Amino acid sequence: MNIIDEVTNLIKKPVTEAGYNIDEVCYVKEDGNQFLRVIITKDGVIDVEDCVTVSNIINPLLDEADLIEESYILDVCSKEKGCE
């Protein structure tokens, strides 16, 4: 199982229970930084508060599971940004 699958399996249920869907998870390097990007959707528009809410749900789960050894930035965003 790769890191994307592990992260998705870890966070899917709590994110769904909070009323959001995970559209995509990616782990990418941009400008010398590693990003764990979680793209979320819901009925209606995703705003900054939604991203903060989901980030607050999954951040402690990721910290506890410690799936990624290197330093990374968690980026929870709407589908408009995507995982180019």
C-alpha positions, 0 to 999 in steps of 0.5 A: 500500500502506498502513502496516498492509500494509507492516508486516504484510509486513515482520514476518509471515515472522519472526513465523511462523518463531518459532511465532506468528501475526499476527492483526491489525496496527493503527495507532491513536491513544490518549490522545495517543499513536500505537500500532502494535499487533500482535495475536499468537496461537499454539497455547496461551495467549499470555503476557507472555514471548511478547509480549516475544519477538515484540517483540524479533523485530520491533522491529529490523526496524521500526527498520531499515525506518523505515516510520513517520516519527512517534513511536509505541509498539510494543504486541505483545499477545494477541487478548484486547486487540484493536484496538478 
